[in-house]
């Protein structure tokens, strides 16, 4: 049951991220946000 909740949460936040990127016009800012969130997520996952 926990795996379904985890995957659901991940898919929800991917959808939120896609919505934010749809609203942003500048691709460079999007790349900075993506890189920052990937680094933070990686560090949180491995701690």
mmCIF entry with sequence, helices, sheets and N, C-alpha, C, O atoms, coordinates in Angstrom:
data_MODEL
# 
_entry.id   MODEL 
# 
_entity.id                         1 
_entity.type                       polymer 
_entity.pdbx_number_of_molecules   1 
# 
_entity_poly.entity_id                      1 
_entity_poly.type                           'polypeptide(L)' 
_entity_poly.nstd_linkage                   no 
_entity_poly.nstd_monomer                   no 
_entity_poly.pdbx_seq_one_letter_code       
;(UNK)(UNK)(UNK)(UNK)(UNK)(UNK)(UNK)(UNK)(UNK)(UNK)(UNK)(UNK)(UNK)(UNK)(UNK)(UNK)
(UNK)(UNK)(UNK)(UNK)(UNK)(UNK)(UNK)(UNK)(UNK)(UNK)(UNK)(UNK)(UNK)(UNK)(UNK)(UNK)
(UNK)(UNK)(UNK)(UNK)(UNK)(UNK)(UNK)(UNK)(UNK)(UNK)(UNK)(UNK)(UNK)(UNK)(UNK)
;
_entity_poly.pdbx_seq_one_letter_code_can   XXXXXXXXXXXXXXXXXXXXXXXXXXXXXXXXXXXXXXXXXXXXXXX 
_entity_poly.pdbx_strand_id                 A 
# 
loop_
_entity_poly_seq.entity_id 
_entity_poly_seq.num 
_entity_poly_seq.mon_id 
_entity_poly_seq.hetero 
1 1  UNK n 
1 2  UNK n 
1 3  UNK n 
1 4  UNK n 
1 5  UNK n 
1 6  UNK n 
1 7  UNK n 
1 8  UNK n 
1 9  UNK n 
1 10 UNK n 
1 11 UNK n 
1 12 UNK n 
1 13 UNK n 
1 14 UNK n 
1 15 UNK n 
1 16 UNK n 
1 17 UNK n 
1 18 UNK n 
1 19 UNK n 
1 20 UNK n 
1 21 UNK n 
1 22 UNK n 
1 23 UNK n 
1 24 UNK n 
1 25 UNK n 
1 26 UNK n 
1 27 UNK n 
1 28 UNK n 
1 29 UNK n 
1 30 UNK n 
1 31 UNK n 
1 32 UNK n 
1 33 UNK n 
1 34 UNK n 
1 35 UNK n 
1 36 UNK n 
1 37 UNK n 
1 38 UNK n 
1 39 UNK n 
1 40 UNK n 
1 41 UNK n 
1 42 UNK n 
1 43 UNK n 
1 44 UNK n 
1 45 UNK n 
1 46 UNK n 
1 47 UNK n 
# 
_struct_asym.id          A 
_struct_asym.entity_id   1 
# 
loop_
_struct_conf.conf_type_id 
_struct_conf.id 
_struct_conf.pdbx_PDB_helix_id 
_struct_conf.beg_label_comp_id 
_struct_conf.beg_label_asym_id 
_struct_conf.beg_label_seq_id 
_struct_conf.pdbx_beg_PDB_ins_code 
_struct_conf.end_label_comp_id 
_struct_conf.end_label_asym_id 
_struct_conf.end_label_seq_id 
_struct_conf.pdbx_end_PDB_ins_code 
_struct_conf.beg_auth_comp_id 
_struct_conf.beg_auth_asym_id 
_struct_conf.beg_auth_seq_id 
_struct_conf.end_auth_comp_id 
_struct_conf.end_auth_asym_id 
_struct_conf.end_auth_seq_id 
_struct_conf.pdbx_PDB_helix_class 
_struct_conf.details 
_struct_conf.pdbx_PDB_helix_length 
HELX_P HELX_P1 AA1 UNK A 2  ? UNK A 23 ? UNK A 2  UNK A 23 1 ? 22 
HELX_P HELX_P2 AA2 UNK A 27 ? UNK A 45 ? UNK A 27 UNK A 45 1 ? 19 
# 
_struct_conf_type.id          HELX_P 
_struct_conf_type.criteria    ? 
_struct_conf_type.reference   ? 
# 
loop_
_atom_site.group_PDB 
_atom_site.id 
_atom_site.type_symbol 
_atom_site.label_atom_id 
_atom_site.label_alt_id 
_atom_site.label_comp_id 
_atom_site.label_asym_id 
_atom_site.label_entity_id 
_atom_site.label_seq_id 
_atom_site.pdbx_PDB_ins_code 
_atom_site.Cartn_x 
_atom_site.Cartn_y 
_atom_site.Cartn_z 
_atom_site.occupancy 
_atom_site.B_iso_or_equiv 
_atom_site.pdbx_formal_charge 
_atom_site.auth_seq_id 
_atom_site.auth_comp_id 
_atom_site.auth_asym_id 
_atom_site.auth_atom_id 
_atom_site.pdbx_PDB_model_num 
ATOM 1   N N  . UNK A 1 1  ? 0.825  -1.199 0.000   1.00 0.00 ? 1  UNK A N  1 
ATOM 2   C CA . UNK A 1 1  ? 0.000  0.000  0.000   1.00 0.00 ? 1  UNK A CA 1 
ATOM 3   C C  . UNK A 1 1  ? 0.865  1.256  0.000   1.00 0.00 ? 1  UNK A C  1 
ATOM 4   O O  . UNK A 1 1  ? 0.486  2.266  -0.594  1.00 0.00 ? 1  UNK A O  1 
ATOM 5   N N  . UNK A 1 2  ? 2.019  1.207  0.657   1.00 0.00 ? 2  UNK A N  1 
ATOM 6   C CA . UNK A 1 2  ? 2.885  2.379  0.734   1.00 0.00 ? 2  UNK A CA 1 
ATOM 7   C C  . UNK A 1 2  ? 3.464  2.771  -0.611  1.00 0.00 ? 2  UNK A C  1 
ATOM 8   O O  . UNK A 1 2  ? 3.658  3.954  -0.892  1.00 0.00 ? 2  UNK A O  1 
ATOM 9   N N  . UNK A 1 3  ? 3.745  1.761  -1.456  1.00 0.00 ? 3  UNK A N  1 
ATOM 10  C CA . UNK A 1 3  ? 4.335  2.050  -2.762  1.00 0.00 ? 3  UNK A CA 1 
ATOM 11  C C  . UNK A 1 3  ? 3.338  2.796  -3.651  1.00 0.00 ? 3  UNK A C  1 
ATOM 12  O O  . UNK A 1 3  ? 3.733  3.684  -4.406  1.00 0.00 ? 3  UNK A O  1 
ATOM 13  N N  . UNK A 1 4  ? 2.063  2.450  -3.571  1.00 0.00 ? 4  UNK A N  1 
ATOM 14  C CA . UNK A 1 4  ? 1.055  3.145  -4.371  1.00 0.00 ? 4  UNK A CA 1 
ATOM 15  C C  . UNK A 1 4  ? 0.950  4.605  -3.958  1.00 0.00 ? 4  UNK A C  1 
ATOM 16  O O  . UNK A 1 4  ? 0.804  5.484  -4.807  1.00 0.00 ? 4  UNK A O  1 
ATOM 17  N N  . UNK A 1 5  ? 1.024  4.867  -2.657  1.00 0.00 ? 5  UNK A N  1 
ATOM 18  C CA . UNK A 1 5  ? 0.962  6.253  -2.178  1.00 0.00 ? 5  UNK A CA 1 
ATOM 19  C C  . UNK A 1 5  ? 2.188  7.028  -2.626  1.00 0.00 ? 5  UNK A C  1 
ATOM 20  O O  . UNK A 1 5  ? 2.080  8.192  -3.012  1.00 0.00 ? 5  UNK A O  1 
ATOM 21  N N  . UNK A 1 6  ? 3.349  6.397  -2.578  1.00 0.00 ? 6  UNK A N  1 
ATOM 22  C CA . UNK A 1 6  ? 4.586  7.055  -2.998  1.00 0.00 ? 6  UNK A CA 1 
ATOM 23  C C  . UNK A 1 6  ? 4.532  7.409  -4.481  1.00 0.00 ? 6  UNK A C  1 
ATOM 24  O O  . UNK A 1 6  ? 4.859  8.532  -4.865  1.00 0.00 ? 6  UNK A O  1 
ATOM 25  N N  . UNK A 1 7  ? 4.124  6.462  -5.310  1.00 0.00 ? 7  UNK A N  1 
ATOM 26  C CA . UNK A 1 7  ? 4.041  6.711  -6.750  1.00 0.00 ? 7  UNK A CA 1 
ATOM 27  C C  . UNK A 1 7  ? 2.986  7.773  -7.043  1.00 0.00 ? 7  UNK A C  1 
ATOM 28  O O  . UNK A 1 7  ? 3.186  8.630  -7.904  1.00 0.00 ? 7  UNK A O  1 
ATOM 29  N N  . UNK A 1 8  ? 1.867  7.717  -6.330  1.00 0.00 ? 8  UNK A N  1 
ATOM 30  C CA . UNK A 1 8  ? 0.831  8.727  -6.507  1.00 0.00 ? 8  UNK A CA 1 
ATOM 31  C C  . UNK A 1 8  ? 1.322  10.118 -6.163  1.00 0.00 ? 8  UNK A C  1 
ATOM 32  O O  . UNK A 1 8  ? 1.022  11.080 -6.870  1.00 0.00 ? 8  UNK A O  1 
ATOM 33  N N  . UNK A 1 9  ? 2.079  10.229 -5.077  1.00 0.00 ? 9  UNK A N  1 
ATOM 34  C CA . UNK A 1 9  ? 2.636  11.517 -4.662  1.00 0.00 ? 9  UNK A CA 1 
ATOM 35  C C  . UNK A 1 9  ? 3.629  12.033 -5.711  1.00 0.00 ? 9  UNK A C  1 
ATOM 36  O O  . UNK A 1 9  ? 3.618  13.215 -6.056  1.00 0.00 ? 9  UNK A O  1 
ATOM 37  N N  . UNK A 1 10 ? 4.472  11.151 -6.205  1.00 0.00 ? 10 UNK A N  1 
ATOM 38  C CA . UNK A 1 10 ? 5.448  11.538 -7.224  1.00 0.00 ? 10 UNK A CA 1 
ATOM 39  C C  . UNK A 1 10 ? 4.743  12.033 -8.484  1.00 0.00 ? 10 UNK A C  1 
ATOM 40  O O  . UNK A 1 10 ? 5.116  13.067 -9.037  1.00 0.00 ? 10 UNK A O  1 
ATOM 41  N N  . UNK A 1 11 ? 3.729  11.301 -8.939  1.00 0.00 ? 11 UNK A N  1 
ATOM 42  C CA . UNK A 1 11 ? 3.012  11.701 -10.148 1.00 0.00 ? 11 UNK A CA 1 
ATOM 43  C C  . UNK A 1 11 ? 2.278  13.019 -9.952  1.00 0.00 ? 11 UNK A C  1 
ATOM 44  O O  . UNK A 1 11 ? 2.208  13.834 -10.872 1.00 0.00 ? 11 UNK A O  1 
ATOM 45  N N  . UNK A 1 12 ? 1.728  13.235 -8.751  1.00 0.00 ? 12 UNK A N  1 
ATOM 46  C CA . UNK A 1 12 ? 1.050  14.491 -8.460  1.00 0.00 ? 12 UNK A CA 1 
ATOM 47  C C  . UNK A 1 12 ? 2.017  15.658 -8.579  1.00 0.00 ? 12 UNK A C  1 
ATOM 48  O O  . UNK A 1 12 ? 1.701  16.660 -9.220  1.00 0.00 ? 12 UNK A O  1 
ATOM 49  N N  . UNK A 1 13 ? 3.197  15.540 -7.967  1.00 0.00 ? 13 UNK A N  1 
ATOM 50  C CA . UNK A 1 13 ? 4.149  16.643 -7.992  1.00 0.00 ? 13 UNK A CA 1 
ATOM 51  C C  . UNK A 1 13 ? 4.773  16.838 -9.365  1.00 0.00 ? 13 UNK A C  1 
ATOM 52  O O  . UNK A 1 13 ? 5.147  17.958 -9.715  1.00 0.00 ? 13 UNK A O  1 
ATOM 53  N N  . UNK A 1 14 ? 4.896  15.765 -10.156 1.00 0.00 ? 14 UNK A N  1 
ATOM 54  C CA . UNK A 1 14 ? 5.332  15.924 -11.545 1.00 0.00 ? 14 UNK A CA 1 
ATOM 55  C C  . UNK A 1 14 ? 4.308  16.759 -12.309 1.00 0.00 ? 14 UNK A C  1 
ATOM 56  O O  . UNK A 1 14 ? 4.669  17.635 -13.095 1.00 0.00 ? 14 UNK A O  1 
ATOM 57  N N  . UNK A 1 15 ? 3.032  16.478 -12.073 1.00 0.00 ? 15 UNK A N  1 
ATOM 58  C CA . UNK A 1 15 ? 1.974  17.257 -12.709 1.00 0.00 ? 15 UNK A CA 1 
ATOM 59  C C  . UNK A 1 15 ? 2.010  18.718 -12.303 1.00 0.00 ? 15 UNK A C  1 
ATOM 60  O O  . UNK A 1 15 ? 1.824  19.598 -13.144 1.00 0.00 ? 15 UNK A O  1 
ATOM 61  N N  . UNK A 1 16 ? 2.247  18.991 -11.022 1.00 0.00 ? 16 UNK A N  1 
ATOM 62  C CA . UNK A 1 16 ? 2.368  20.371 -10.545 1.00 0.00 ? 16 UNK A CA 1 
ATOM 63  C C  . UNK A 1 16 ? 3.558  21.055 -11.229 1.00 0.00 ? 16 UNK A C  1 
ATOM 64  O O  . UNK A 1 16 ? 3.460  22.209 -11.648 1.00 0.00 ? 16 UNK A O  1 
ATOM 65  N N  . UNK A 1 17 ? 4.665  20.344 -11.337 1.00 0.00 ? 17 UNK A N  1 
ATOM 66  C CA . UNK A 1 17 ? 5.848  20.895 -12.001 1.00 0.00 ? 17 UNK A CA 1 
ATOM 67  C C  . UNK A 1 17 ? 5.597  21.205 -13.463 1.00 0.00 ? 17 UNK A C  1 
ATOM 68  O O  . UNK A 1 17 ? 6.054  22.228 -13.973 1.00 0.00 ? 17 UNK A O  1 
ATOM 69  N N  . UNK A 1 18 ? 4.870  20.325 -14.142 1.00 0.00 ? 18 UNK A N  1 
ATOM 70  C CA . UNK A 1 18 ? 4.546  20.569 -15.545 1.00 0.00 ? 18 UNK A CA 1 
ATOM 71  C C  . UNK A 1 18 ? 3.635  21.784 -15.694 1.00 0.00 ? 18 UNK A C  1 
ATOM 72  O O  . UNK A 1 18 ? 3.768  22.552 -16.647 1.00 0.00 ? 18 UNK A O  1 
ATOM 73  N N  . UNK A 1 19 ? 2.719  21.955 -14.761 1.00 0.00 ? 19 UNK A N  1 
ATOM 74  C CA . UNK A 1 19 ? 1.841  23.121 -14.788 1.00 0.00 ? 19 UNK A CA 1 
ATOM 75  C C  . UNK A 1 19 ? 2.643  24.406 -14.600 1.00 0.00 ? 19 UNK A C  1 
ATOM 76  O O  . UNK A 1 19 ? 2.405  25.393 -15.295 1.00 0.00 ? 19 UNK A O  1 
ATOM 77  N N  . UNK A 1 20 ? 3.584  24.398 -13.671 1.00 0.00 ? 20 UNK A N  1 
ATOM 78  C CA . UNK A 1 20 ? 4.434  25.573 -13.435 1.00 0.00 ? 20 UNK A CA 1 
ATOM 79  C C  . UNK A 1 20 ? 5.260  25.880 -14.688 1.00 0.00 ? 20 UNK A C  1 
ATOM 80  O O  . UNK A 1 20 ? 5.388  27.041 -15.076 1.00 0.00 ? 20 UNK A O  1 
ATOM 81  N N  . UNK A 1 21 ? 5.818  24.842 -15.319 1.00 0.00 ? 21 UNK A N  1 
ATOM 82  C CA . UNK A 1 21 ? 6.612  25.068 -16.522 1.00 0.00 ? 21 UNK A CA 1 
ATOM 83  C C  . UNK A 1 21 ? 5.757  25.586 -17.670 1.00 0.00 ? 21 UNK A C  1 
ATOM 84  O O  . UNK A 1 21 ? 6.247  26.334 -18.516 1.00 0.00 ? 21 UNK A O  1 
ATOM 85  N N  . UNK A 1 22 ? 4.489  25.197 -17.710 1.00 0.00 ? 22 UNK A N  1 
ATOM 86  C CA . UNK A 1 22 ? 3.587  25.701 -18.732 1.00 0.00 ? 22 UNK A CA 1 
ATOM 87  C C  . UNK A 1 22 ? 3.354  27.198 -18.550 1.00 0.00 ? 22 UNK A C  1 
ATOM 88  O O  . UNK A 1 22 ? 3.207  27.930 -19.529 1.00 0.00 ? 22 UNK A O  1 
ATOM 89  N N  . UNK A 1 23 ? 3.319  27.650 -17.301 1.00 0.00 ? 23 UNK A N  1 
ATOM 90  C CA . UNK A 1 23 ? 3.073  29.053 -17.013 1.00 0.00 ? 23 UNK A CA 1 
ATOM 91  C C  . UNK A 1 23 ? 4.330  29.913 -17.170 1.00 0.00 ? 23 UNK A C  1 
ATOM 92  O O  . UNK A 1 23 ? 4.228  31.119 -17.393 1.00 0.00 ? 23 UNK A O  1 
ATOM 93  N N  . UNK A 1 24 ? 5.512  29.303 -17.054 1.00 0.00 ? 24 UNK A N  1 
ATOM 94  C CA . UNK A 1 24 ? 6.756  30.049 -17.211 1.00 0.00 ? 24 UNK A CA 1 
ATOM 95  C C  . UNK A 1 24 ? 7.090  30.178 -18.699 1.00 0.00 ? 24 UNK A C  1 
ATOM 96  O O  . UNK A 1 24 ? 7.029  29.202 -19.446 1.00 0.00 ? 24 UNK A O  1 
ATOM 97  N N  . UNK A 1 25 ? 7.441  31.381 -19.110 1.00 0.00 ? 25 UNK A N  1 
ATOM 98  C CA . UNK A 1 25 ? 7.821  31.587 -20.499 1.00 0.00 ? 25 UNK A CA 1 
ATOM 99  C C  . UNK A 1 25 ? 9.324  31.396 -20.722 1.00 0.00 ? 25 UNK A C  1 
ATOM 100 O O  . UNK A 1 25 ? 9.753  30.985 -21.800 1.00 0.00 ? 25 UNK A O  1 
ATOM 101 N N  . UNK A 1 26 ? 10.109 31.696 -19.698 1.00 0.00 ? 26 UNK A N  1 
ATOM 102 C CA . UNK A 1 26 ? 11.559 31.648 -19.836 1.00 0.00 ? 26 UNK A CA 1 
ATOM 103 C C  . UNK A 1 26 ? 12.062 30.232 -19.543 1.00 0.00 ? 26 UNK A C  1 
ATOM 104 O O  . UNK A 1 26 ? 11.916 29.731 -18.427 1.00 0.00 ? 26 UNK A O  1 
ATOM 105 N N  . UNK A 1 27 ? 12.657 29.592 -20.559 1.00 0.00 ? 27 UNK A N  1 
ATOM 106 C CA . UNK A 1 27 ? 13.163 28.237 -20.401 1.00 0.00 ? 27 UNK A CA 1 
ATOM 107 C C  . UNK A 1 27 ? 14.384 28.159 -19.505 1.00 0.00 ? 27 UNK A C  1 
ATOM 108 O O  . UNK A 1 27 ? 14.598 27.145 -18.841 1.00 0.00 ? 27 UNK A O  1 
ATOM 109 N N  . UNK A 1 28 ? 15.199 29.229 -19.475 1.00 0.00 ? 28 UNK A N  1 
ATOM 110 C CA . UNK A 1 28 ? 16.409 29.218 -18.651 1.00 0.00 ? 28 UNK A CA 1 
ATOM 111 C C  . UNK A 1 28 ? 16.060 29.161 -17.164 1.00 0.00 ? 28 UNK A C  1 
ATOM 112 O O  . UNK A 1 28 ? 16.695 28.431 -16.403 1.00 0.00 ? 28 UNK A O  1 
ATOM 113 N N  . UNK A 1 29 ? 15.056 29.926 -16.756 1.00 0.00 ? 29 UNK A N  1 
ATOM 114 C CA . UNK A 1 29 ? 14.616 29.887 -15.356 1.00 0.00 ? 29 UNK A CA 1 
ATOM 115 C C  . UNK A 1 29 ? 14.093 28.498 -15.020 1.00 0.00 ? 29 UNK A C  1 
ATOM 116 O O  . UNK A 1 29 ? 14.322 27.992 -13.922 1.00 0.00 ? 29 UNK A O  1 
ATOM 117 N N  . UNK A 1 30 ? 13.389 27.883 -15.969 1.00 0.00 ? 30 UNK A N  1 
ATOM 118 C CA . UNK A 1 30 ? 12.897 26.522 -15.772 1.00 0.00 ? 30 UNK A CA 1 
ATOM 119 C C  . UNK A 1 30 ? 14.028 25.541 -15.561 1.00 0.00 ? 30 UNK A C  1 
ATOM 120 O O  . UNK A 1 30 ? 13.936 24.657 -14.710 1.00 0.00 ? 30 UNK A O  1 
ATOM 121 N N  . UNK A 1 31 ? 15.103 25.690 -16.336 1.00 0.00 ? 31 UNK A N  1 
ATOM 122 C CA . UNK A 1 31 ? 16.253 24.793 -16.170 1.00 0.00 ? 31 UNK A CA 1 
ATOM 123 C C  . UNK A 1 31 ? 16.922 24.979 -14.815 1.00 0.00 ? 31 UNK A C  1 
ATOM 124 O O  . UNK A 1 31 ? 17.358 24.007 -14.198 1.00 0.00 ? 31 UNK A O  1 
ATOM 125 N N  . UNK A 1 32 ? 17.006 26.227 -14.346 1.00 0.00 ? 32 UNK A N  1 
ATOM 126 C CA . UNK A 1 32 ? 17.592 26.485 -13.029 1.00 0.00 ? 32 UNK A CA 1 
ATOM 127 C C  . UNK A 1 32 ? 16.729 25.847 -11.941 1.00 0.00 ? 32 UNK A C  1 
ATOM 128 O O  . UNK A 1 32 ? 17.253 25.231 -11.013 1.00 0.00 ? 32 UNK A O  1 
ATOM 129 N N  . UNK A 1 33 ? 15.407 25.994 -12.056 1.00 0.00 ? 33 UNK A N  1 
ATOM 130 C CA . UNK A 1 33 ? 14.500 25.395 -11.070 1.00 0.00 ? 33 UNK A CA 1 
ATOM 131 C C  . UNK A 1 33 ? 14.621 23.873 -11.090 1.00 0.00 ? 33 UNK A C  1 
ATOM 132 O O  . UNK A 1 33 ? 14.670 23.243 -10.033 1.00 0.00 ? 33 UNK A O  1 
ATOM 133 N N  . UNK A 1 34 ? 14.669 23.280 -12.281 1.00 0.00 ? 34 UNK A N  1 
ATOM 134 C CA . UNK A 1 34 ? 14.786 21.826 -12.404 1.00 0.00 ? 34 UNK A CA 1 
ATOM 135 C C  . UNK A 1 34 ? 16.080 21.332 -11.759 1.00 0.00 ? 34 UNK A C  1 
ATOM 136 O O  . UNK A 1 34 ? 16.061 20.370 -10.991 1.00 0.00 ? 34 UNK A O  1 
ATOM 137 N N  . UNK A 1 35 ? 17.203 21.982 -12.063 1.00 0.00 ? 35 UNK A N  1 
ATOM 138 C CA . UNK A 1 35 ? 18.492 21.564 -11.510 1.00 0.00 ? 35 UNK A CA 1 
ATOM 139 C C  . UNK A 1 35 ? 18.494 21.690 -9.992  1.00 0.00 ? 35 UNK A C  1 
ATOM 140 O O  . UNK A 1 35 ? 18.985 20.801 -9.297  1.00 0.00 ? 35 UNK A O  1 
ATOM 141 N N  . UNK A 1 36 ? 17.950 22.782 -9.476  1.00 0.00 ? 36 UNK A N  1 
ATOM 142 C CA . UNK A 1 36 ? 17.905 22.989 -8.027  1.00 0.00 ? 36 UNK A CA 1 
ATOM 143 C C  . UNK A 1 36 ? 17.066 21.913 -7.350  1.00 0.00 ? 36 UNK A C  1 
ATOM 144 O O  . UNK A 1 36 ? 17.482 21.339 -6.344  1.00 0.00 ? 36 UNK A O  1 
ATOM 145 N N  . UNK A 1 37 ? 15.892 21.640 -7.898  1.00 0.00 ? 37 UNK A N  1 
ATOM 146 C CA . UNK A 1 37 ? 15.013 20.647 -7.284  1.00 0.00 ? 37 UNK A CA 1 
ATOM 147 C C  . UNK A 1 37 ? 15.597 19.244 -7.381  1.00 0.00 ? 37 UNK A C  1 
ATOM 148 O O  . UNK A 1 37 ? 15.424 18.440 -6.465  1.00 0.00 ? 37 UNK A O  1 
ATOM 149 N N  . UNK A 1 38 ? 16.285 18.938 -8.477  1.00 0.00 ? 38 UNK A N  1 
ATOM 150 C CA . UNK A 1 38 ? 16.933 17.632 -8.581  1.00 0.00 ? 38 UNK A CA 1 
ATOM 151 C C  . UNK A 1 38 ? 18.024 17.467 -7.531  1.00 0.00 ? 38 UNK A C  1 
ATOM 152 O O  . UNK A 1 38 ? 18.134 16.411 -6.908  1.00 0.00 ? 38 UNK A O  1 
ATOM 153 N N  . UNK A 1 39 ? 18.830 18.508 -7.333  1.00 0.00 ? 39 UNK A N  1 
ATOM 154 C CA . UNK A 1 39 ? 19.879 18.429 -6.315  1.00 0.00 ? 39 UNK A CA 1 
ATOM 155 C C  . UNK A 1 39 ? 19.308 18.293 -4.904  1.00 0.00 ? 39 UNK A C  1 
ATOM 156 O O  . UNK A 1 39 ? 19.798 17.494 -4.106  1.00 0.00 ? 39 UNK A O  1 
ATOM 157 N N  . UNK A 1 40 ? 18.272 19.076 -4.599  1.00 0.00 ? 40 UNK A N  1 
ATOM 158 C CA . UNK A 1 40 ? 17.651 19.003 -3.284  1.00 0.00 ? 40 UNK A CA 1 
ATOM 159 C C  . UNK A 1 40 ? 17.007 17.638 -3.073  1.00 0.00 ? 40 UNK A C  1 
ATOM 160 O O  . UNK A 1 40 ? 17.165 17.035 -2.011  1.00 0.00 ? 40 UNK A O  1 
ATOM 161 N N  . UNK A 1 41 ? 16.284 17.149 -4.074  1.00 0.00 ? 41 UNK A N  1 
ATOM 162 C CA . UNK A 1 41 ? 15.641 15.837 -3.969  1.00 0.00 ? 41 UNK A CA 1 
ATOM 163 C C  . UNK A 1 41 ? 16.657 14.721 -3.807  1.00 0.00 ? 41 UNK A C  1 
ATOM 164 O O  . UNK A 1 41 ? 16.432 13.792 -3.032  1.00 0.00 ? 41 UNK A O  1 
ATOM 165 N N  . UNK A 1 42 ? 17.769 14.794 -4.523  1.00 0.00 ? 42 UNK A N  1 
ATOM 166 C CA . UNK A 1 42 ? 18.813 13.778 -4.403  1.00 0.00 ? 42 UNK A CA 1 
ATOM 167 C C  . UNK A 1 42 ? 19.422 13.779 -2.999  1.00 0.00 ? 42 UNK A C  1 
ATOM 168 O O  . UNK A 1 42 ? 19.637 12.726 -2.399  1.00 0.00 ? 42 UNK A O  1 
ATOM 169 N N  . UNK A 1 43 ? 19.695 14.992 -2.486  1.00 0.00 ? 43 UNK A N  1 
ATOM 170 C CA . UNK A 1 43 ? 20.279 15.086 -1.144  1.00 0.00 ? 43 UNK A CA 1 
ATOM 171 C C  . UNK A 1 43 ? 19.311 14.611 -0.075  1.00 0.00 ? 43 UNK A C  1 
ATOM 172 O O  . UNK A 1 43 ? 19.731 13.965 0.885   1.00 0.00 ? 43 UNK A O  1 
ATOM 173 N N  . UNK A 1 44 ? 18.027 14.913 -0.217  1.00 0.00 ? 44 UNK A N  1 
ATOM 174 C CA . UNK A 1 44 ? 17.041 14.463 0.762   1.00 0.00 ? 44 UNK A CA 1 
ATOM 175 C C  . UNK A 1 44 ? 16.850 12.952 0.694   1.00 0.00 ? 44 UNK A C  1 
ATOM 176 O O  . UNK A 1 44 ? 16.625 12.313 1.721   1.00 0.00 ? 44 UNK A O  1 
ATOM 177 N N  . UNK A 1 45 ? 16.936 12.380 -0.490  1.00 0.00 ? 45 UNK A N  1 
ATOM 178 C CA . UNK A 1 45 ? 16.731 10.951 -0.654  1.00 0.00 ? 45 UNK A CA 1 
ATOM 179 C C  . UNK A 1 45 ? 17.858 10.129 -0.044  1.00 0.00 ? 45 UNK A C  1 
ATOM 180 O O  . UNK A 1 45 ? 17.623 9.033  0.465   1.00 0.00 ? 45 UNK A O  1 
ATOM 181 N N  . UNK A 1 46 ? 19.078 10.652 -0.092  1.00 0.00 ? 46 UNK A N  1 
ATOM 182 C CA . UNK A 1 46 ? 20.228 9.893  0.377   1.00 0.00 ? 46 UNK A CA 1 
ATOM 183 C C  . UNK A 1 46 ? 20.644 10.211 1.816   1.00 0.00 ? 46 UNK A C  1 
ATOM 184 O O  . UNK A 1 46 ? 21.662 9.699  2.282   1.00 0.00 ? 46 UNK A O  1 
ATOM 185 N N  . UNK A 1 47 ? 19.898 11.021 2.510   1.00 0.00 ? 47 UNK A N  1 
ATOM 186 C CA . UNK A 1 47 ? 20.237 11.324 3.904   1.00 0.00 ? 47 UNK A CA 1 
ATOM 187 C C  . UNK A 1 47 ? 19.412 10.505 4.864   1.00 0.00 ? 47 UNK A C  1 
ATOM 188 O O  . UNK A 1 47 ? 19.568 10.634 6.078   1.00 0.00 ? 47 UNK A O  1 
# 
